[in-house]
Amino acid sequence: QASSFYQNKHVLVTAGPTQEIVDPVRFFTNHSSGKMGYALAQMAESLGAKVTLVSGPTDLSQPPGVNVLPVQSAEDMYNTVLEHFDEADIVIKAAAVADYRPKQQYNHKMKKKEGSLVIEMERTRDILQALGEKKKEQYLVGFAAETNQAIEYGKDKLTRKNLDAIVINDVSQEGTGFSGDTNEVTFLSKRGIEKSLPLSSKTQIAQQVLTLIETDIKGGKS
Ligand code: PMT
């Protein structure tokens, strides 16, 4: 039976990679395709939520009924997410945001020179951290992509960043995390839900994550 829980909710989702520019033809990025975040946005929309999707560059088509706000860099994503944070009830950060960007951006294509090249990188701002500090009524969900000690690192992020829940992918496992159509995750909430969701399509994972969020907000255990 369909629940009406999401019908009066505004869900803000982030998806995809960021691109950190070096010069007009080069950037640093990662393997995020955006599929996990788009699946969450589409599912939340089909459950009746008003959905804003802040998306890094992807090849995916816009999910119908979703307000898509395209961004390129971690800094763009930071600004766009913070601009829309106050109007959101639930925020889900499935994007793979760069932790570092080139300290200097060149206006012209860098020329090849003798010897090796050093590009100095500086830290980007942590969006999730900023939201954790700023949040009032919002239910804040982070993602964690880890290759080892996934649950421990995930638990640490949950408390350190003041999140309500975290979805942990162990990206060292076959069929999980970046790029593919499937994922396998563990959902952990501050209130005490700990649930592993076995390997399935990102659409099914999205549906289960949204159900767990609903259960957690309603105060139930799963
Ligand atoms: O896009 P797909 O190909 O479908 O792949 C899905 C995914 C693997 C990218 C997704 O499921 C996922 O795990 N996203 C988070 C990946 C990540 O960057 O994890 P992290 O452990 O580095 O970051 C933890 C959290 O902090 C994330 O919610 C991230 O959005 C957030 N973050 C990170 C850095 C930063 N500067 N600001 C942030 O808000």
Boltz pocket constraint, residues with backbone or C-beta under 6 A from the ligand:
constraints:
  - pocket:
      binder: B
      contacts: [[A, 14], [A, 15], [A, 16], [A, 17], [A, 31], [A, 32], [A, 33], [A, 34], [A, 35], [A, 36], [A, 37], [A, 74], [A, 93], [A, 94], [A, 95], [A, 96], [A, 97], [A, 98], [A, 99], [A, 124], [A, 125], [A, 126], [A, 127], [A, 128], [A, 129], [A, 141], [A, 142], [A, 143], [A, 144], [A, 145], [A, 146], [A, 167], [A, 169], [A, 177], [A, 178], [A, 179], [A, 180]]
      max_distance: 6.0
